[in-house]
Each structure stands twice: as C-alpha cells, then as structure tokens.
Amino acid sequence: MSSFPPDDTQDRPGCPFSGDREPLYGPEFTADPSAVYERLRERGQTAPVELAPGVNATLVLGYDAALEVLRSPGTFVRDSRRWQATMPPDSPVLPVMGYRPTCLMSDGDAHARLRRVISDAYARVDPNMIRAHVEATAEMLIGRFAAKGEVNLLADYALALPLWVFNYLHGCPTELGDRLVSGMSRVVDVVEAEQANIDLTRALTELVALKRREPGQDVTSWMMQHPARLSDDEMLHQLFIILGAVTQHEANLTANALRLLLSDDRFAGDLAGGSMQIEDALDEVLWTDPPMTNLSVTFPTHQVNVGGAMLPADQPVLIGYAAANTDPTVHGGHRAGNRAHLSWGAGPHACPVQGTARLIAAIAIEKLLDRLPDLRLAVPTENLEWRPSPFFRSLTALPVQFTPVRADSAGTVSVPSWARLTPSSVPQPPPQQPPPPTGWRHAIGRWWRGQ
C-alpha cells in the first residue's frame, strides 16, 4: 500500500469544486442520468462526483473540455496505479478503474505497442466476411426463438450475437467458445460471479495455449504472431478487454438502439422500412444514450485547469460521454448522419475498431427486423429497468413479443466459403516464447476483484 494520501483538493474551501458531490449511483441516477447531468452543468464544464460511497472523481461534461482531456495524453494519463494505491482493495470501482497492462490503461510507447497489435490484427479481417458471418449468426439465433412469439432480446440476441462473432473471429473451438460465452455472460450478470470469473479465466487461458500450439487464420493467432511479440500474460489481458468490450459496448449499443426503434415515435411504424432508419437510430443512441456513458478514466500528472476549474494531480477524471455529446453550447440538435459524437472516444485512445462495431450492430438489427417485422415491446417503455452503474448504460432485459414464425436453420451457422478468414500471408510465430510469469493463470480473477 502506497503512502500517497488521498487528494481532497476539490473539497477545500475556496476551491471551485467545494460543496456536495453528485452521486453517480443510486436509483435516481440509474433511472434518469440526463437529469443529473443537467444539474451538474450549472457548475461548469467539469463537476465533482462520487462514483461509489467515498470514491471521488471529476466528471467532464463539456464537449470542448472532453476533447481537451482526450487529446492531451501527456497531461491526462491512463495509468491508475498511484491513485489505486490509496484505495481499499475491495473498492467496488476497481474492477473497471484499476490498472491492467492493456492498451486502454497504458501510455506512451506501451500504449502504442499494445494498440498496434489489436489494430493490425483486426485490419486483416475482410468486412465482407464479417457481414456474412454476422448475418448467418443472426439467422441462427433468431431461429432459436422465432417460433415462441416472445424473447428477452438482450440476453438471447444482443448479447449472444457479438459473443458468437468474437468466438469466430478469434478462432475458438465450439466447446471453448461456449464456455467463453457462458463465463462472460454470468460475470456481467453477477450470477455466481466468482465461479464464472474462474471459468472465464480458464477458458481464455486455454485459448491462449491452444493458439500457441496451433496457430490459425484468426485474430488471436495474428495478435500472437505480431512483431510486438506479446507474452502469454499480455495476450490474456488484451483478450479479456476485447471480450469485455464486446459484452458491454457492442451488446448495449444493439439493445439500446432496438429499444429506441421500438419505443420512440420518431422511429415507430414500418420498422422494416430500410437501413437508413437503423443508422439514424444508432446515431441517436451514440449521441444521447451511449453504452459507455462515463469512462475513459485519466489521472492528471499535475494540477491543471480544465474548463475554469483546477483539477488535482493523480485523481480520477472521467469523460461524461452522454453529457458531452448533448452539451447545449455546441450541440445543434441535428444527429441523423452526424458522427461528431465522442462515444468512440477521441485522440490516441479512440476505439480502434469502431467501424467494425457499428457494422455488427447495424446488421444484427437489420436481420432481426427483417425476420420479425411486427416486433414490439412486451412491457411499457417506462417499465424497462437499467442496470445500476456509473460507467455503462445497460438494460437489465429487453422483453419483446411478435407473431411466431417458422424456425429455420436453428442451431447451425452456415458461412459461405469465401467468407472464411484467408489472409494472403500470415507471419510465422517466433521460435520460442518466454515462459509465463508466476500466477498469470489467475490474473483476471485478481483484477476483477480489484486486487
């Protein structure tokens, strides 16, 4: 445990941030975060918040201030270890904010090295192949519930589809892929979370070991064969982050857009009317109700002025994506086709695969509405519940009803041969790899518990 004392600069008399902190937890925030952001705007482009009882942070609400932070990696670093040393090991925010050796939480050359591995590997995947596989997977999943007339779209479609696509792109065998899907789903839903986390760690460990022995034409193998030569421990961390992004961002983007299409008068009517309506819904969600609502945690290297307020060194600063996107000083109200939102981040840490993520969500929604054109919510919109989180905007369920249809091709995924991963060349793996560090097999379990 470090001797660094907690910095209470923002609560001292005379500081622009003196006064009560707004909690980003509890039923009020969960039900209507936009109302909380409106109150916070009265304090300026940044405001003091509490992420959990006793966990203080600064939330950036202004669009221009958010860009300033995101585009200044030399001042606002991602490495949280100095702050983390002041936190109790069981702090509930550490699973999200605690340091991990990934591209999301690294700076400078370390960040560039890890990010390049992911970007280069995904750049080798043909978008036409992704479209073919997403369409086939969507057909398979829809076939499982099409004859029932009702389903929880969050669990059985929005979450399941990107996890299946992850398994395919990363070369997971069927049995191992099933365990990854099950493990991550139970971790996110906090169902037997400790055991689920152990199961997920074991499955990812086996995937890394498998691809070391038998490299293939898949993203995992390409990451391993990259000139950066990631260790097994580094591979484990990057795969967990990618899988978590699929679970949180991709699934929630799809579910939130479906909720909008099924509940908002601007999108109601003929839902099978074309892809433009779907693209507009995705734009609206990314502007106003993004899956990642407050994140991109940074830590100023020194006291710094942002938006007229002095922020202390080594204390967490979060980007309020939902708040910044709707900043009334810069937002003109026209969102359809407008991609200037910050929901994918900005600067050197912007999402490296945002195009792929949006493509998967658009195809998933298009296929669903094409197969089930009379899809409708099974409960009033106001009865839908949101998961309590200061970081993510995620429904607990999305129950829908529809006219039952014949379930075709249930249980199979047929992908045409031209859509297989077939790069023109795959670099050979290095002849020897360093042995994994002691305890690496249990690393994910420790960071999930904030240890």
Secondary structure, 3 states (H helix, E strand, C coil): CCCCCCCCHHHCCCCCCCCCCEECCCHHHHHCHHHHHHHHHCCCCEEEEEEECCEEEEEECCHHHHHHHHCCCCCEECCCHHHHCCCCCCCCCHHHHCCCCCHHHCCHHHHHHHHHHHHHHHHCCCHHHHHHHHHHHHHHHHHHHCCCCEEEHHHHHHCHHHHHHHHHHCCCCHHHHHHHHHHHHHHHCCCCHHHHHHHHHHHHHHHHHHHHHCCCCCHHHHHHCCCCCCCHHHHHHHHHHHHHHHHHHHHHHHHHHHHHHHHCCCCCCCCCCCHHHHHHHHHHHHHHCCCECEEEEEEECCCEEECCEEECCCCCEEEEHHHHHCCCCCCCCCCCCCCCCCCCCCHHHCCCCHHHHHHHHHHHHHHHHHHCCCCEECCCHHHCCECCCCCECCECCCEEECCCCCCCCCCCCCCCHHHCCCCCCCCCCCCCCCCCCCCHHHHHHHHHCCC
